Amino acid sequence: MMSWDVFVMKEKYDFEAPEEEQPPVPPLGQRDEIIEKLTRRLPNLDYRDKAWGFLEGEGYSIEFNTGDEELVHSIMLHVRGGGEVIERIRLVCETLEAYALDTSDSGYIDFEQPEAAEQSWKGFQRYRDQVINQDN
């Protein structure tokens, strides 16, 4: 099933600069510490599988692809469904002192002005619904 993907990382990556000029991106932290922080802030977050967390909310679900490594450099959030998800993503970033990259437009989510992220999320939903309706 299609998802709206948001990449969570410790520092912003400059897509304009050549790769060899990019400073190394610091890790988010140790996986167990990240899981502990996130489950404290998001009590519904199910992290029975340390590589994949799962959060179900009103009308939406978010999978947290944490990976198999003990040192986590980034988390990919796979958002599905509908509803209000931007606040959940903000909570994740606030908890981890991290940034969220909307992979659909390669822009960082500005939680002070979340309208662009809301529009991207709604745009994904319209696109998804159009694709699903074409298949029927």
Phi, psi and chi 1 to 4 in degrees:
 res  aa     phi    psi   chi1   chi2   chi3   chi4
   1 MET       -  143.9  180.0 -174.0 -103.9      -
   2 MET   -67.2  148.0  -65.2  172.9   65.3      -
   3 SER  -137.2  153.6   64.3      -      -      -
   4 TRP   -89.4  120.7 -176.7   57.9      -      -
   5 ASP  -105.3  133.0  -63.3  -29.6      -      -
   6 VAL  -127.1  126.8  175.8      -      -      -
   7 PHE   -99.5  121.1 -168.0   68.3      -      -
   8 VAL  -103.9  125.1  176.6      -      -      -
   9 MET  -143.9  162.5   65.6 -169.8   97.9      -
  10 LYS   -71.1  -39.6 -163.5   66.6  168.9  174.3
  11 GLU  -132.8  154.2  -70.7 -176.1    4.1      -
  12 LYS   -70.2  141.8  -69.2 -177.6  177.3  179.9
  13 TYR   -98.6  134.1 -174.8   86.1      -      -
  14 ASP   -90.4  102.5 -179.2    1.0      -      -
  15 PHE   -71.3  -15.1  -69.4   97.4      -      -
  16 GLU   -81.9  -29.2  -58.2  -62.2  -43.8      -
  17 ALA   -80.6  147.1      -      -      -      -
  18 PRO   -60.3  147.2  -17.1   26.6      -      -
  19 GLU   -56.5  -39.0 -168.4  171.0  -27.4      -
  20 GLU   -67.3  -17.3   58.8  -85.7    1.3      -
  21 GLU   -94.0   -2.7  -67.4  178.1   20.0      -
  22 GLN   -76.7  133.1  -64.3  -73.3  -13.5      -
  23 PRO   -70.8  153.7   23.9  -29.7      -      -
  24 PRO   -62.6  137.5    8.4  -11.4      -      -
  25 VAL   -79.9  124.6  178.0      -      -      -
  26 PRO   -69.3  151.8   22.8  -28.6      -      -
  27 PRO   -71.4  159.4   25.2  -31.5      -      -
  28 LEU   -71.9  -30.7  -73.1  169.5      -      -
  29 GLY   141.0 -171.8      -      -      -      -
  30 GLN   -74.1  138.2  -66.7  -64.8  -39.9      -
  31 ARG   -55.5  -47.0 -172.7  169.8   55.8 -179.8
  32 ASP   -61.9  -38.5  -71.2  -17.1      -      -
  33 GLU   -67.5  -41.3  -68.1  171.9   11.9      -
  34 ILE   -61.3  -47.7  -71.7  170.1      -      -
  35 ILE   -61.3  -41.5  -68.9  170.6      -      -
  36 GLU   -63.3  -45.5 -168.2  -87.2  -35.9      -
  37 LYS   -62.3  -46.0  -73.8  178.4 -175.5  177.5
  38 LEU   -68.3  -41.7  -71.6  173.7      -      -
  39 THR   -71.7  -24.4   53.5      -      -      -
  40 ARG   -69.1  -42.0 -166.9  173.2  -18.9  116.5
  41 ARG   -80.0  -30.6  -72.2  -65.5  -63.9  -84.9
  42 LEU  -122.9   83.4  -59.9  162.2      -      -
  43 PRO   -57.4  -25.5  -17.3   25.2      -      -
  44 ASN   -79.6   -7.5  -48.9   11.8      -      -
  45 LEU   -70.3  119.9 -180.0   54.0      -      -
  46 ASP   -97.7  113.3  177.9   -8.1      -      -
  47 TYR  -120.3   40.9 -111.9  115.1      -      -
  48 ARG   -59.2  -34.9  -78.4  177.6  -93.6 -168.1
  49 ASP  -100.4  113.1  177.4  -14.5      -      -
  50 LYS   -62.8  -20.9  -70.4 -178.0  178.0 -174.3
  51 ALA   -82.8  -22.8      -      -      -      -
  52 TRP  -138.6  113.0  -74.1   92.1      -      -
  53 GLY   -93.4  157.8      -      -      -      -
  54 PHE  -138.8  124.8 -172.9   75.9      -      -
  55 LEU  -121.9  125.5  177.8   67.4      -      -
  56 GLU  -112.8  130.4 -163.6  157.8  -13.6      -
  57 GLY  -127.2 -169.6      -      -      -      -
  58 GLU   -71.7   98.9 -158.7  168.0  -49.3      -
  59 GLY    86.5    0.6      -      -      -      -
  60 TYR  -141.6  165.2   67.8   84.9      -      -
  61 SER  -139.9  149.6   66.8      -      -      -
  62 ILE  -130.9  123.0  -56.1  174.4      -      -
  63 GLU   -94.5  136.0  -72.4  179.6  -42.1      -
  64 PHE  -106.5  102.9  -70.3   63.4      -      -
  65 ASN   -85.7   96.3 -178.4  -10.4      -      -
  66 THR   -90.1  -25.6  -48.0      -      -      -
  67 GLY    89.8  177.4      -      -      -      -
  68 ASP   -93.8  -10.6  -66.4  -35.9      -      -
  69 GLU   -81.1  148.4  -57.0  -64.6  -39.8      -
  70 GLU   -69.7  -35.9  -71.5  -58.0  -44.3      -
  71 LEU   -95.1  116.8 -173.8   61.1      -      -
  72 VAL   -97.7  124.2  176.1      -      -      -
  73 HIS   -93.8  -27.8  -75.5   83.4      -      -
  74 SER  -161.4  163.3   61.5      -      -      -
  75 ILE  -129.5  131.7  -61.1  173.5      -      -
  76 MET   -98.8  125.6 -177.0   65.6   81.5      -
  77 LEU   -98.1  124.3  -56.0  178.0      -      -
  78 HIS  -105.8  106.2  -56.9  -75.9      -      -
  79 VAL  -101.2  131.4 -174.1      -      -      -
  80 ARG  -132.1  158.1  -66.0 -178.1  175.0   84.2
  81 GLY    95.7 -135.0      -      -      -      -
  82 GLY  -147.2 -158.1      -      -      -      -
  83 GLY    85.5 -171.3      -      -      -      -
  84 GLU   -92.5  105.8  -58.3  -61.8  -40.8      -
  85 VAL  -113.4  -19.6  -60.9      -      -      -
  86 ILE   -60.8  -38.7  -57.0  -57.8      -      -
  87 GLU   -63.5  -36.9  179.0   60.5   21.8      -
  88 ARG   -65.2  -43.3  -64.9  -73.5  146.3 -120.3
  89 ILE   -64.9  -40.3  -63.0  169.0      -      -
  90 ARG   -59.0  -43.0 -175.9 -166.6   64.1   76.7
  91 LEU   -61.7  -41.0 -112.2  154.1      -      -
  92 VAL   -60.4  -49.2  168.5      -      -      -
  93 CYS   -65.4  -41.2  -70.2      -      -      -
  94 GLU   -62.2  -43.6 -174.0  178.5  -82.4      -
  95 THR   -63.0  -40.2  -59.1      -      -      -
  96 LEU   -96.6    2.1  -59.7  177.6      -      -
  97 GLU    50.0   57.2  -60.4  174.8    0.1      -
  98 ALA  -133.5  176.1      -      -      -      -
  99 TYR  -114.1  154.3  -64.7   94.5      -      -
 100 ALA  -117.9  124.3      -      -      -      -
 101 LEU  -103.7  121.4  175.7   72.6      -      -
 102 ASP   -78.1  109.0  175.3   -9.5      -      -
 103 THR   -70.6  -15.2   62.9      -      -      -
 104 SER   -73.1  -26.3   64.1      -      -      -
 105 ASP  -131.5    7.0   67.4    4.7      -      -
 106 SER    56.7   30.3  -63.6      -      -      -
 107 GLY  -111.7  146.9      -      -      -      -
 108 TYR   -79.6  139.7  -71.8   93.4      -      -
 109 ILE   -74.9  126.7  -63.6  174.6      -      -
 110 ASP   -99.0  104.2  179.4   -5.2      -      -
 111 PHE   -73.4  -12.1  -64.7  107.1      -      -
 112 GLU   -77.0  -28.0  -61.6  -60.4  -45.7      -
 113 GLN  -134.7   76.4  -61.7  179.3  -11.1      -
 114 PRO   -77.1    3.2   29.2  -34.8      -      -
 115 GLU   -58.3  -41.3  -61.2   80.9   16.6      -
 116 ALA   -63.7  -41.3      -      -      -      -
 117 ALA   -66.4  -39.9      -      -      -      -
 118 GLU   -60.7  -42.9  -69.7  -74.0   -6.4      -
 119 GLN   -64.2  -40.3  -72.3  -57.1  -43.2      -
 120 SER   -63.9  -44.1 -179.8      -      -      -
 121 TRP   -61.5  -46.3  169.9 -131.1      -      -
 122 LYS   -67.0  -37.4  -74.1  178.4  175.8   40.6
 123 GLY   -62.9  -41.0      -      -      -      -
 124 PHE   -59.9  -45.2  162.9   76.5      -      -
 125 GLN   -61.0  -42.2  -67.9  172.4   70.2      -
 126 ARG   -62.7  -45.4  -76.2 -169.2  -60.3  -85.6
 127 TYR   -61.2  -48.6  173.5   74.7      -      -
 128 ARG   -56.4  -47.9  176.6 -155.1   58.1 -149.4
 129 ASP   -63.2  -37.2  -66.0  -13.0      -      -
 130 GLN   -64.5  -45.1 -176.5 -179.4   10.5      -
 131 VAL   -63.7  -43.7  169.0      -      -      -
 132 ILE   -63.7  -41.5  -71.1  171.5      -      -
 133 ASN   -68.2  -28.9  -71.8  -26.0      -      -
 134 GLN   -68.0  -31.6  -75.6  176.5   -3.1      -
 135 ASP   -77.0  -15.7  -69.5  -17.1      -      -
 136 ASN   -92.2      -  -69.1  -28.4      -      -
